[in-house]
Amino acid sequence: MTVRIGYASGVYDLFHVGHLNLLKHARSQCDYLIAGVASTDMTQRLKGTTPVIPLAERLEIVRSVRYVDDVVIDEHLNKADTWREVGFNVFFKGDDWRGTEKGDRLERDMAQIGVQVVYFPYTVTTSSTVLRRALTLLEGGRTGDAALKA
């Protein structure tokens, strides 16, 4: 029987229930789960933003989640490069990637090395983007309900 080693990459900034859902669902479908936490540099290249939470703290938060067996710093845009360093046979991602250019590229790259891509429902009620937007509004002097409605 083949051991299913899973990999779930993300920035995991402003850790929220969507992150927890991804890790929980991923762990339920593999024997060993590795979480890849995006480096600050990679996040800047990929998303054009700097994480609010420093890398060392994001690593510690994700490492503390009971569903996670190991944590690595993810520094590669091409996940085949990550696979060469880490070694996994199933890659977990939120379904907001499904059918997108980056999702299609991920599926092609993973298929070439025999890694299955599994998507989980994206948690639409909470996202780091929304939380970041709220923080930005609060920093700009707006507070309370007005900041959250904008």
Contacts in CASP RR format, 6 or more apart in sequence:
PFRMAT RR
TARGET T0000
AUTHOR 0000-0000-0000
METHOD contacts of the structure
MODEL  1
MTVRIGYASGVYDLFHVGHLNLLKHARSQCDYLIAGVASTDMTQRLKGTT
PVIPLAERLEIVRSVRYVDDVVIDEHLNKADTWREVGFNVFFKGDDWRGT
EKGDRLERDMAQIGVQVVYFPYTVTTSSTVLRRALTLLEGGRTGDAALKA
2 89 0 8 1.000
3 31 0 8 1.000
3 32 0 8 1.000
4 29 0 8 1.000
4 30 0 8 1.000
4 31 0 8 1.000
4 32 0 8 1.000
4 89 0 8 1.000
4 90 0 8 1.000
5 30 0 8 1.000
5 31 0 8 1.000
5 32 0 8 1.000
5 34 0 8 1.000
5 87 0 8 1.000
5 88 0 8 1.000
5 89 0 8 1.000
5 90 0 8 1.000
6 26 0 8 1.000
6 30 0 8 1.000
6 32 0 8 1.000
6 33 0 8 1.000
6 34 0 8 1.000
6 88 0 8 1.000
6 89 0 8 1.000
6 90 0 8 1.000
6 91 0 8 1.000
6 92 0 8 1.000
7 33 0 8 1.000
7 34 0 8 1.000
7 35 0 8 1.000
7 36 0 8 1.000
7 79 0 8 1.000
7 82 0 8 1.000
7 83 0 8 1.000
7 86 0 8 1.000
7 87 0 8 1.000
7 88 0 8 1.000
7 90 0 8 1.000
7 91 0 8 1.000
7 92 0 8 1.000
8 22 0 8 1.000
8 23 0 8 1.000
8 26 0 8 1.000
8 33 0 8 1.000
8 34 0 8 1.000
8 35 0 8 1.000
8 36 0 8 1.000
8 91 0 8 1.000
8 92 0 8 1.000
8 93 0 8 1.000
9 35 0 8 1.000
9 36 0 8 1.000
9 37 0 8 1.000
9 38 0 8 1.000
9 74 0 8 1.000
9 79 0 8 1.000
9 82 0 8 1.000
9 91 0 8 1.000
9 93 0 8 1.000
10 19 0 8 1.000
10 35 0 8 1.000
10 36 0 8 1.000
10 37 0 8 1.000
10 38 0 8 1.000
10 74 0 8 1.000
11 37 0 8 1.000
11 38 0 8 1.000
11 43 0 8 1.000
11 47 0 8 1.000
11 51 0 8 1.000
11 58 0 8 1.000
11 128 0 8 1.000
12 19 0 8 1.000
12 35 0 8 1.000
12 37 0 8 1.000
12 38 0 8 1.000
12 58 0 8 1.000
12 61 0 8 1.000
12 62 0 8 1.000
13 43 0 8 1.000
13 51 0 8 1.000
13 52 0 8 1.000
13 53 0 8 1.000
13 58 0 8 1.000
13 128 0 8 1.000
13 132 0 8 1.000
14 52 0 8 1.000
14 53 0 8 1.000
14 128 0 8 1.000
14 131 0 8 1.000
14 132 0 8 1.000
14 135 0 8 1.000
15 53 0 8 1.000
15 58 0 8 1.000
15 61 0 8 1.000
15 62 0 8 1.000
16 123 0 8 1.000
16 126 0 8 1.000
16 127 0 8 1.000
16 128 0 8 1.000
16 131 0 8 1.000
17 123 0 8 1.000
17 125 0 8 1.000
17 126 0 8 1.000
18 122 0 8 1.000
18 123 0 8 1.000
18 126 0 8 1.000
18 127 0 8 1.000
19 62 0 8 1.000
20 65 0 8 1.000
21 120 0 8 1.000
21 121 0 8 1.000
21 123 0 8 1.000
22 92 0 8 1.000
22 94 0 8 1.000
22 120 0 8 1.000
23 33 0 8 1.000
23 35 0 8 1.000
23 62 0 8 1.000
23 65 0 8 1.000
23 67 0 8 1.000
23 68 0 8 1.000
24 67 0 8 1.000
25 92 0 8 1.000
25 120 0 8 1.000
26 33 0 8 1.000
26 67 0 8 1.000
26 92 0 8 1.000
26 118 0 8 1.000
26 120 0 8 1.000
27 33 0 8 1.000
27 67 0 8 1.000
27 68 0 8 1.000
29 90 0 8 1.000
29 92 0 8 1.000
29 118 0 8 1.000
30 90 0 8 1.000
30 92 0 8 1.000
32 69 0 8 1.000
32 70 0 8 1.000
33 67 0 8 1.000
33 68 0 8 1.000
33 69 0 8 1.000
33 70 0 8 1.000
34 68 0 8 1.000
34 69 0 8 1.000
34 70 0 8 1.000
34 71 0 8 1.000
34 72 0 8 1.000
34 86 0 8 1.000
34 88 0 8 1.000
35 62 0 8 1.000
35 63 0 8 1.000
35 65 0 8 1.000
35 68 0 8 1.000
35 70 0 8 1.000
35 71 0 8 1.000
35 72 0 8 1.000
36 62 0 8 1.000
36 71 0 8 1.000
36 72 0 8 1.000
36 73 0 8 1.000
36 74 0 8 1.000
36 82 0 8 1.000
36 86 0 8 1.000
37 55 0 8 1.000
37 58 0 8 1.000
37 59 0 8 1.000
37 62 0 8 1.000
37 71 0 8 1.000
37 72 0 8 1.000
37 73 0 8 1.000
37 74 0 8 1.000
38 46 0 8 1.000
38 51 0 8 1.000
38 74 0 8 1.000
38 75 0 8 1.000
39 55 0 8 1.000
39 73 0 8 1.000
39 74 0 8 1.000
39 75 0 8 1.000
40 50 0 8 1.000
40 51 0 8 1.000
40 54 0 8 1.000
40 55 0 8 1.000
41 75 0 8 1.000
42 74 0 8 1.000
42 75 0 8 1.000
42 76 0 8 1.000
42 77 0 8 1.000
43 49 0 8 1.000
43 50 0 8 1.000
43 51 0 8 1.000
44 50 0 8 1.000
45 77 0 8 1.000
46 77 0 8 1.000
49 132 0 8 1.000
51 58 0 8 1.000
52 132 0 8 1.000
52 135 0 8 1.000
53 61 0 8 1.000
55 73 0 8 1.000
59 71 0 8 1.000
59 73 0 8 1.000
62 68 0 8 1.000
62 71 0 8 1.000
63 71 0 8 1.000
72 85 0 8 1.000
72 86 0 8 1.000
74 82 0 8 1.000
76 82 0 8 1.000
76 85 0 8 1.000
78 109 0 8 1.000
79 91 0 8 1.000
79 106 0 8 1.000
79 109 0 8 1.000
79 110 0 8 1.000
80 109 0 8 1.000
80 110 0 8 1.000
80 112 0 8 1.000
80 113 0 8 1.000
83 110 0 8 1.000
83 113 0 8 1.000
83 115 0 8 1.000
88 115 0 8 1.000
89 114 0 8 1.000
89 115 0 8 1.000
89 116 0 8 1.000
90 115 0 8 1.000
90 116 0 8 1.000
90 117 0 8 1.000
90 118 0 8 1.000
91 106 0 8 1.000
91 110 0 8 1.000
91 115 0 8 1.000
91 116 0 8 1.000
91 117 0 8 1.000
91 118 0 8 1.000
92 118 0 8 1.000
92 119 0 8 1.000
92 120 0 8 1.000
93 103 0 8 1.000
93 106 0 8 1.000
93 117 0 8 1.000
93 118 0 8 1.000
93 119 0 8 1.000
93 120 0 8 1.000
94 119 0 8 1.000
94 120 0 8 1.000
94 121 0 8 1.000
94 122 0 8 1.000
95 119 0 8 1.000
95 120 0 8 1.000
95 121 0 8 1.000
95 122 0 8 1.000
96 122 0 8 1.000
97 103 0 8 1.000
97 106 0 8 1.000
97 119 0 8 1.000
98 119 0 8 1.000
103 117 0 8 1.000
106 117 0 8 1.000
107 117 0 8 1.000
110 116 0 8 1.000
110 117 0 8 1.000
111 117 0 8 1.000
134 147 0 8 1.000
134 148 0 8 1.000
137 147 0 8 1.000
137 148 0 8 1.000
137 150 0 8 1.000
138 144 0 8 1.000
138 147 0 8 1.000
142 150 0 8 1.000
END
